[in-house]
Amino acid sequence: MQRIKLGGTIESGAIALGCMRMAGMEIKDAEELVRTALDEGIDLFDHADIYGGGESESIFGQVLQRNPGLREELLIQDKCSIRYDYYDSSAEHILQSVDQSLQRLGVETIDLLLLHRPDTLIEPEEVATAFTELHKTGKVSYFGVSNYNSAQIALLQKYLDQRLIVNQLQFSLAHTPLIDSGINVNVQSDHARDLAGHTLEYCRFHDLTIQAWSPLQYGMFEGVFLGSPKYAKLNHEIELLADQYGVPNSAIAIAWIMRHPAKMQTIVGTTNTGRLRDICAASKVRLTREEWYRLYLAAGNPLP
Ligand SMILES: NC(=O)c1ccc[n+]([C@@H]2O[C@H](COP(=O)([O-])OP(=O)(O)OC[C@H]3O[C@@H](n4cnc5c(N)ncnc54)[C@H](OP(=O)(O)O)[C@@H]3O)[C@@H](O)[C@H]2O)c1
């Protein structure tokens, strides 16, 4: 597995495991999934306080408890600021959420804490006091954001003593607003609409690692595009490349993200060990420029 430096700081595998769907899993199955991930070179596990209402963190905590020494082998990333019917980036909520996450996970430190979604009522000075407190007490080592645009990152960063090192955003072959407007500068087309706020370029310029969430989904959890008749042309091209490289189809979909020179970290969400191994075969593939653009076009995108 390729290694990347998150925000130019800590090293981690280019693929990480998202634990959003871990809620409801048997502990032994979750344990096998975590072991398989480590075996494949995945060392970052992505959580959020809201996943399964906290159950995903609790299950992961039990896996850690049953395996002494495991904590030292991996990085725990967690997120807060989404409440059930509103967003809350207040210092009080951040501090409380981290304490509860630490308790459910049964650990003393969260390696990376992200603010989950932009909160228009954010008061960056308040976030700064919370982050400083969390850093000083050793509860959180590094910080980042998720679903932020470039201006929102710049605004928050202005008040922080700690550098934001990651921005987690939805990105897949079937969800490309992050790159579409950059390919269609000054073009009259829907693809030129800047839905992502120049965030890709900003993150590259300021050395924030983009983490791609839902790398196999289309829409907002509408389904997996692999094998979907809605994406027949894309699946046909994926199939041809999978045959050519001798890897499963899912590996080609992930290799497409890994090929981008922004050096994104892909957060995959499978709960199935076989599928996870298939996905990790992406590490063996480096798509050519021509193959990369062929997949982008096959997903229904135009080039000007
Ligand atoms: N920051 C944010 O706002 C945000 C939002 C959403 C997610 N996330 C993070 O991103 C992670 C990944 O998201 P995700 O779970 O949506 O990612 P994903 O990897 O795109 O989707 C995983 C889902 O697709 C299914 N799947 C995977 N491969 C398949 C295949 N070949 N055929 C059919 N079904 C397949 C999986 O089922 P099986 O489990 O049965 O394999 C699972 O239900 C989450 O765990 C979370 O950590 C972040």
The ligand as an SDF file (V2000), in Angstrom:
LIG
                    3D

 48 52  0  0  0  0  0  0  0  0999 V2000
  -17.3610   13.3030    6.0730 N   0  0  0  0  0  0  0  0  0  0  0  0
  -18.5500   12.9500    5.6850 C   0  0  0  0  0  0  0  0  0  0  0  0
  -19.4890   13.7760    5.5850 O   0  0  0  0  0  0  0  0  0  0  0  0
  -18.7960   11.5110    5.3610 C   0  0  0  0  0  0  0  0  0  0  0  0
  -20.0230   11.1050    4.7970 C   0  0  0  0  0  0  0  0  0  0  0  0
  -20.1880    9.7430    4.5000 C   0  0  0  0  0  0  0  0  0  0  0  0
  -19.1670    8.8410    4.7660 C   0  0  0  0  0  0  0  0  0  0  0  0
  -18.0180    9.2720    5.3410 N   0  0  0  0  0  0  0  0  0  0  0  0
  -16.9130    8.3260    5.6340 C   0  0  0  0  0  0  0  0  0  0  0  0
  -16.6060    7.6400    4.4530 O   0  0  0  0  0  0  0  0  0  0  0  0
  -16.6300    6.2420    4.7020 C   0  0  0  0  0  0  0  0  0  0  0  0
  -16.9870    5.5140    3.4510 C   0  0  0  0  0  0  0  0  0  0  0  0
  -18.3190    5.8470    3.0350 O   0  0  0  0  0  0  0  0  0  0  0  0
  -19.2350    4.7550    2.3670 P   0  0  0  0  0  0  0  0  0  0  0  0
  -19.4260    3.6250    3.3050 O   0  0  0  0  0  0  0  0  0  0  0  0
  -20.4390    5.4200    1.8150 O   0  0  0  0  0  0  0  0  0  0  0  0
  -18.2270    4.3040    1.1950 O   0  0  0  0  0  0  0  0  0  0  0  0
  -18.2610    3.2740   -0.0060 P   0  0  0  0  0  0  0  0  0  0  0  0
  -17.0390    2.4410    0.1430 O   0  0  0  0  0  0  0  0  0  0  0  0
  -18.4590    4.0640   -1.2340 O   0  0  0  0  0  0  0  0  0  0  0  0
  -19.5600    2.3930    0.1950 O   0  0  0  0  0  0  0  0  0  0  0  0
  -19.6210    1.2830    1.0570 C   0  0  0  0  0  0  0  0  0  0  0  0
  -20.9400    0.5930    0.8400 C   0  0  0  0  0  0  0  0  0  0  0  0
  -20.9670    0.0620   -0.4720 O   0  0  0  0  0  0  0  0  0  0  0  0
  -21.1240   -1.3550   -0.4120 C   0  0  0  0  0  0  0  0  0  0  0  0
  -20.2160   -1.9510   -1.4060 N   0  0  0  0  0  0  0  0  0  0  0  0
  -18.8900   -1.8090   -1.4550 C   0  0  0  0  0  0  0  0  0  0  0  0
  -18.3720   -2.4710   -2.5120 N   0  0  0  0  0  0  0  0  0  0  0  0
  -19.4150   -3.0270   -3.1400 C   0  0  0  0  0  0  0  0  0  0  0  0
  -19.5070   -3.7930   -4.3000 C   0  0  0  0  0  0  0  0  0  0  0  0
  -18.4320   -4.1600   -5.0170 N   0  0  0  0  0  0  0  0  0  0  0  0
  -20.7350   -4.1810   -4.6910 N   0  0  0  0  0  0  0  0  0  0  0  0
  -21.8260   -3.8400   -3.9620 C   0  0  0  0  0  0  0  0  0  0  0  0
  -21.7860   -3.1190   -2.8170 N   0  0  0  0  0  0  0  0  0  0  0  0
  -20.5770   -2.6930   -2.4240 C   0  0  0  0  0  0  0  0  0  0  0  0
  -20.7210   -1.7460    0.9640 C   0  0  0  0  0  0  0  0  0  0  0  0
  -21.4030   -2.9470    1.3170 O   0  0  0  0  0  0  0  0  0  0  0  0
  -20.6240   -4.1010    2.1430 P   0  0  0  0  0  0  0  0  0  0  0  0
  -20.3590   -3.5070    3.4810 O   0  0  0  0  0  0  0  0  0  0  0  0
  -21.5920   -5.2150    2.1810 O   0  0  0  0  0  0  0  0  0  0  0  0
  -19.3840   -4.4050    1.3620 O   0  0  0  0  0  0  0  0  0  0  0  0
  -21.1650   -0.5710    1.7800 C   0  0  0  0  0  0  0  0  0  0  0  0
  -22.5500   -0.6460    2.0830 O   0  0  0  0  0  0  0  0  0  0  0  0
  -17.6220    6.0860    5.8520 C   0  0  0  0  0  0  0  0  0  0  0  0
  -17.4400    4.8780    6.5600 O   0  0  0  0  0  0  0  0  0  0  0  0
  -17.2800    7.2770    6.6860 C   0  0  0  0  0  0  0  0  0  0  0  0
  -16.1550    6.9830    7.4670 O   0  0  0  0  0  0  0  0  0  0  0  0
  -17.8070   10.5860    5.6170 C   0  0  0  0  0  0  0  0  0  0  0  0
  1  2  1  0
  2  3  2  0
  2  4  1  0
  4  5  1  0
  4 48  2  0
  5  6  2  0
  6  7  1  0
  7  8  2  0
  8  9  1  0
  8 48  1  0
  9 10  1  0
  9 46  1  0
 10 11  1  0
 11 12  1  0
 11 44  1  0
 12 13  1  0
 13 14  1  0
 14 15  2  0
 14 16  1  0
 14 17  1  0
 17 18  1  0
 18 19  2  0
 18 20  1  0
 18 21  1  0
 21 22  1  0
 22 23  1  0
 23 24  1  0
 23 42  1  0
 24 25  1  0
 25 26  1  0
 25 36  1  0
 26 27  1  0
 26 35  1  0
 27 28  2  0
 28 29  1  0
 29 30  1  0
 29 35  2  0
 30 31  1  0
 30 32  2  0
 32 33  1  0
 33 34  2  0
 34 35  1  0
 36 37  1  0
 36 42  1  0
 37 38  1  0
 38 39  2  0
 38 40  1  0
 38 41  1  0
 42 43  1  0
 44 45  1  0
 44 46  1  0
 46 47  1  0
M  CHG  2   8   1  16  -1
M  END
$$$$
